[in-house]
Amino acid sequence: MSGAAFCIQQQAMTLGYGSDTQAAAVLQVLPPEPRYLDWRGEMLPAAFLFAPVPEQQLSDRLLDVLAKLQQQLDGALNNQTVYLILPEYTEPDSSTLNTLLQQLMRRFPGLLQSDSCRVFPHGSAGVLMALNAAQQHISTQGNGPVWLVAADSMAQTSVLDAYAKGERNGVPSEGAIALCLAGCHSGVTLQFSATDAQPATTVQSAVAALFLQLAAKLKTPLKQLYFPDSGDSQVTEQWLEQYQHLHGVVDSETRLIFPSYATGELGACGGLYRLWHVMQAYEQGRITGQTAQCELSARLFRAVAVFASAEAGLDNKDV
């Protein structure tokens, strides 16, 4: 499927552990100091942009997080092709999703004005769905830019209660990221992608299907494999139990990379952070060969993408 190469023209990030782009971009090399939140008498590791507000609606929180991102962009998103990646809404006509979009357009009237804008309410898996659509747009629209924008927050009462009860572990966080992708000669190519927006029956079947699809497509072992793991043991078990299905496409030299250990759990935003990490690593020469990014959202939407540097694209033509 390898198409036109693309690269990041512009970026902006605001994360719980790095409230501006510069601070967020160095989290991998300068691990953040631990932070703690007093939640119902429990001291939880947590990293938020603003103090959690009990019973605050997720839509209100997302708008606040996006507002902080917009401060760095100075109107750059206005009237642009924007693919907005949001937390999971299982029904496309969800009244909750529609209400959020109406609030968003009132607060940021220039954000989704272009007819080419799209919304991907599929959690972290939506990032690779949006990327696939963006790659096609870039290829057919003369390398015109597409903005991928993601926002999510774990600062929700039900989520924090789950952490406080020990039902989840790791570091809940929040953030928003905007990446402007455009065609270029020396960027990254999308070798293969597959997505499934139909919720699976079990997490085991979802992950197994994802890995089997990857194993069936690739002809040579991966050099790197990115997983959506930020320190929650339940998430680790999801991919570890099914790792056997990657037989033949991983070997002793395949590196497993977990960028979100440095950011905490970012939900939908975490998928875009991992994509940013992949593209930066290629640009800076920290990784070579083929790289796969796997995403599995909480409601089992799933997606996988295989990347290579544009310079190596011809060698990987058949994946």
PLY file of the C-alpha trace (Angstrom):
ply
format ascii 1.0
element vertex 319
property float x
property float y
property float z
element edge 318
property int vertex1
property int vertex2
end_header
0.00 0.00 0.00
3.05 2.26 0.28
2.06 5.73 -0.95
3.43 9.24 -0.85
5.88 10.06 1.89
4.74 12.50 4.55
6.36 14.41 7.38
5.45 16.72 10.25
5.43 20.36 9.16
4.24 21.82 12.44
3.43 20.48 15.89
1.97 21.56 19.19
1.49 19.58 22.38
0.13 20.16 25.85
0.35 17.18 28.19
-0.07 16.67 31.90
3.66 16.15 32.33
4.64 18.76 29.72
2.28 21.70 29.43
3.89 23.15 26.30
5.41 21.67 23.16
9.02 22.04 24.26
8.43 20.39 27.63
6.33 17.57 26.11
8.89 16.86 23.38
11.69 16.06 25.83
9.78 13.71 28.14
11.56 10.68 26.64
15.01 12.02 27.50
14.14 13.92 30.68
11.68 11.70 32.57
9.28 13.80 34.65
9.29 14.01 38.41
6.47 11.94 39.96
3.30 13.85 40.84
0.52 12.84 43.17
-3.15 13.70 43.52
-5.17 13.51 46.74
-8.35 11.83 45.50
-10.93 10.90 48.11
-8.18 10.43 50.67
-6.00 8.29 48.37
-2.69 9.62 47.07
-2.65 8.68 43.38
0.20 9.11 40.93
-1.34 11.49 38.38
-0.36 14.24 35.93
-3.02 16.74 34.91
-2.92 20.17 33.28
-5.55 21.43 35.74
-6.79 20.08 39.05
-9.61 17.56 38.48
-13.08 18.91 39.16
-15.39 16.27 40.66
-18.32 15.45 38.37
-17.03 17.73 35.59
-18.36 16.58 32.22
-15.76 15.09 29.89
-16.85 17.48 27.13
-16.09 20.50 29.32
-12.70 19.06 30.23
-11.82 18.39 26.60
-12.68 21.96 25.65
-10.40 23.28 28.41
-7.54 21.04 27.26
-8.04 22.05 23.62
-8.08 25.71 24.64
-4.62 25.30 26.16
-3.41 23.72 22.92
-4.97 26.50 20.84
-2.98 29.08 22.81
0.19 27.70 21.23
-1.21 27.56 17.69
-2.31 31.18 17.29
-5.13 30.37 14.88
-3.13 27.91 12.75
-6.01 25.40 12.73
-8.63 27.84 11.46
-10.18 26.81 8.14
-7.69 23.96 7.71
-8.31 20.28 6.98
-8.50 18.91 10.53
-9.01 15.27 11.49
-10.14 15.35 15.11
-9.46 12.25 17.23
-11.65 11.97 20.31
-12.43 9.52 23.11
-14.71 6.65 22.22
-18.32 7.22 21.30
-19.78 3.89 20.26
-22.59 5.28 18.09
-21.88 7.68 15.21
-25.10 9.56 15.99
-24.33 9.71 19.71
-26.13 12.65 21.29
-23.18 13.09 23.66
-20.77 13.34 20.72
-23.06 15.75 18.88
-23.32 17.95 21.96
-19.53 18.00 22.30
-19.07 19.00 18.65
-21.64 21.78 18.98
-19.86 23.11 22.08
-16.52 22.83 20.32
-17.68 24.80 17.27
-19.12 27.52 19.48
-15.92 27.86 21.47
-13.52 27.43 18.52
-15.56 28.66 15.53
-12.69 28.34 13.05
-11.63 24.80 13.98
-13.92 22.56 11.91
-14.99 24.98 9.19
-13.42 23.22 6.20
-15.67 20.77 4.35
-12.80 18.26 4.42
-12.69 18.07 8.24
-13.51 14.71 9.82
-14.04 13.34 13.33
-12.72 9.98 14.58
-14.40 9.15 17.93
-12.57 5.85 18.42
-10.04 6.51 21.18
-6.38 5.82 20.45
-7.28 3.51 17.54
-8.81 6.55 15.83
-5.33 8.00 15.36
-4.33 5.34 12.84
-7.75 5.53 11.20
-7.21 9.27 10.78
-3.65 8.74 9.55
-4.82 6.35 6.84
-7.37 8.92 5.66
-4.78 11.72 5.87
-2.30 9.77 3.75
-4.94 9.32 1.06
-5.87 13.01 1.24
-2.23 14.08 0.93
-1.71 11.75 -2.04
-4.76 12.99 -3.94
-4.70 16.69 -3.02
-1.24 17.64 -4.26
0.50 17.04 -0.94
-1.76 19.53 0.81
-1.47 19.51 4.61
-3.76 17.70 7.04
-3.88 18.46 10.74
-4.32 15.50 13.09
-5.64 16.79 16.42
-6.31 14.57 19.43
-7.57 15.34 22.92
-8.51 13.23 25.91
-8.48 13.33 29.70
-8.48 10.79 32.49
-9.56 13.49 34.97
-13.01 11.95 35.28
-14.61 10.89 38.55
-15.33 7.32 37.45
-11.81 6.88 36.04
-10.07 8.28 39.12
-12.28 6.17 41.39
-11.08 3.09 39.48
-7.46 4.10 40.08
-8.17 4.80 43.75
-9.73 1.34 44.18
-6.77 -0.36 42.50
-8.88 -1.49 39.54
-6.44 0.34 37.27
-2.81 1.24 37.77
-0.29 3.52 36.16
-0.47 7.32 35.92
-3.71 8.91 34.66
-3.05 12.04 32.60
-4.54 14.23 29.89
-3.49 16.25 26.91
-4.00 17.52 23.40
-1.69 17.24 20.38
-1.81 18.78 16.91
0.41 17.51 14.09
0.38 19.08 10.64
1.22 16.35 8.11
2.17 17.11 4.52
3.77 15.33 1.61
7.55 15.52 1.38
10.44 13.71 -0.28
12.30 12.47 2.79
9.63 11.60 5.32
7.87 8.43 6.38
5.77 6.10 4.24
2.75 4.13 5.39
3.48 0.60 4.22
0.33 -1.05 5.51
-2.61 -0.23 7.75
-5.69 -2.02 8.98
-8.46 -0.80 11.24
-11.62 -2.18 12.79
-14.22 0.15 14.25
-16.52 -2.71 15.24
-16.15 -3.53 18.94
-14.80 -7.03 19.51
-16.45 -9.55 21.81
-13.37 -10.04 24.00
-10.03 -8.31 24.39
-8.29 -11.61 23.66
-10.00 -11.96 20.27
-9.38 -8.29 19.46
-5.64 -8.42 20.11
-5.25 -11.83 18.48
-7.00 -10.58 15.33
-4.76 -7.52 15.23
-1.57 -9.55 15.58
-2.63 -12.27 13.13
-3.41 -9.63 10.51
0.03 -8.12 11.00
1.75 -11.50 10.84
-0.10 -12.43 7.65
0.95 -9.22 5.90
4.63 -8.89 6.74
7.35 -10.88 5.03
10.29 -9.80 7.18
10.67 -9.19 10.94
9.91 -5.76 12.32
12.70 -3.61 13.67
10.41 -1.80 16.13
6.98 -2.45 17.60
5.06 0.29 19.42
2.43 -0.73 21.96
-0.23 1.39 23.76
1.11 0.54 27.19
1.58 3.25 29.81
2.17 1.11 32.88
-1.23 -0.46 33.49
-0.64 -4.17 34.11
-4.01 -5.05 32.58
-2.98 -3.42 29.30
0.38 -5.21 29.40
-1.37 -8.55 29.80
-3.60 -7.81 26.80
-0.73 -7.76 24.33
1.65 -10.09 26.18
-0.84 -13.00 26.24
-1.31 -12.73 22.46
2.33 -12.00 21.57
2.71 -15.57 20.28
0.61 -14.64 17.25
3.43 -12.40 16.04
5.64 -15.41 15.40
7.64 -14.78 12.26
7.42 -10.98 12.31
9.32 -10.40 15.55
12.72 -11.78 16.42
15.48 -11.23 18.96
16.37 -7.90 17.33
12.83 -6.44 17.37
12.63 -3.58 19.86
9.44 -3.13 21.86
8.87 0.58 22.48
6.49 2.07 25.05
6.64 5.89 24.77
3.64 6.41 27.03
5.49 5.23 30.12
6.93 8.76 30.12
3.58 10.52 29.68
1.09 8.55 31.73
-2.22 7.37 30.25
-3.45 9.86 27.64
-6.28 7.86 26.06
-6.97 8.99 22.50
-4.19 11.56 22.76
-1.73 8.77 23.56
-2.13 7.26 20.10
-1.12 10.55 18.46
1.81 10.92 20.86
3.05 7.48 19.79
2.68 8.40 16.12
4.67 11.59 16.77
7.33 9.49 18.51
7.59 7.13 15.51
7.97 9.98 13.02
10.48 11.89 15.16
12.55 8.74 15.64
12.80 8.22 11.87
13.59 11.88 11.24
16.37 11.88 13.84
17.78 8.52 12.69
17.07 6.79 16.01
15.19 3.99 14.26
15.52 2.33 10.86
13.73 -0.47 9.03
10.05 -1.23 9.43
8.06 -0.17 12.47
4.57 -1.23 13.52
2.27 0.80 15.77
-0.60 -1.13 17.36
-3.53 0.60 19.00
-6.37 -0.91 21.04
-8.91 1.35 22.68
-10.80 0.60 25.87
-13.88 -0.50 23.91
-11.70 -2.65 21.65
-11.58 -0.51 18.55
-8.27 -1.53 17.03
-5.80 -0.46 14.40
-2.30 -1.26 13.20
0.08 0.57 10.86
3.49 -0.31 9.44
5.93 2.49 8.64
9.27 2.83 6.89
11.48 5.79 6.06
10.93 7.16 2.57
14.56 6.38 1.70
13.92 2.71 2.45
10.51 2.67 0.78
11.63 0.89 -2.38
13.24 -1.89 -0.39
9.97 -2.47 1.49
7.64 -2.24 -1.49
6.10 -5.63 -0.81
6.03 -5.17 2.96
0 1
1 2
2 3
3 4
4 5
5 6
6 7
7 8
8 9
9 10
10 11
11 12
12 13
13 14
14 15
15 16
16 17
17 18
18 19
19 20
20 21
21 22
22 23
23 24
24 25
25 26
26 27
27 28
28 29
29 30
30 31
31 32
32 33
33 34
34 35
35 36
36 37
37 38
38 39
39 40
40 41
41 42
42 43
43 44
44 45
45 46
46 47
47 48
48 49
49 50
50 51
51 52
52 53
53 54
54 55
55 56
56 57
57 58
58 59
59 60
60 61
61 62
62 63
63 64
64 65
65 66
66 67
67 68
68 69
69 70
70 71
71 72
72 73
73 74
74 75
75 76
76 77
77 78
78 79
79 80
80 81
81 82
82 83
83 84
84 85
85 86
86 87
87 88
88 89
89 90
90 91
91 92
92 93
93 94
94 95
95 96
96 97
97 98
98 99
99 100
100 101
101 102
102 103
103 104
104 105
105 106
106 107
107 108
108 109
109 110
110 111
111 112
112 113
113 114
114 115
115 116
116 117
117 118
118 119
119 120
120 121
121 122
122 123
123 124
124 125
125 126
126 127
127 128
128 129
129 130
130 131
131 132
132 133
133 134
134 135
135 136
136 137
137 138
138 139
139 140
140 141
141 142
142 143
143 144
144 145
145 146
146 147
147 148
148 149
149 150
150 151
151 152
152 153
153 154
154 155
155 156
156 157
157 158
158 159
159 160
160 161
161 162
162 163
163 164
164 165
165 166
166 167
167 168
168 169
169 170
170 171
171 172
172 173
173 174
174 175
175 176
176 177
177 178
178 179
179 180
180 181
181 182
182 183
183 184
184 185
185 186
186 187
187 188
188 189
189 190
190 191
191 192
192 193
193 194
194 195
195 196
196 197
197 198
198 199
199 200
200 201
201 202
202 203
203 204
204 205
205 206
206 207
207 208
208 209
209 210
210 211
211 212
212 213
213 214
214 215
215 216
216 217
217 218
218 219
219 220
220 221
221 222
222 223
223 224
224 225
225 226
226 227
227 228
228 229
229 230
230 231
231 232
232 233
233 234
234 235
235 236
236 237
237 238
238 239
239 240
240 241
241 242
242 243
243 244
244 245
245 246
246 247
247 248
248 249
249 250
250 251
251 252
252 253
253 254
254 255
255 256
256 257
257 258
258 259
259 260
260 261
261 262
262 263
263 264
264 265
265 266
266 267
267 268
268 269
269 270
270 271
271 272
272 273
273 274
274 275
275 276
276 277
277 278
278 279
279 280
280 281
281 282
282 283
283 284
284 285
285 286
286 287
287 288
288 289
289 290
290 291
291 292
292 293
293 294
294 295
295 296
296 297
297 298
298 299
299 300
300 301
301 302
302 303
303 304
304 305
305 306
306 307
307 308
308 309
309 310
310 311
311 312
312 313
313 314
314 315
315 316
316 317
317 318
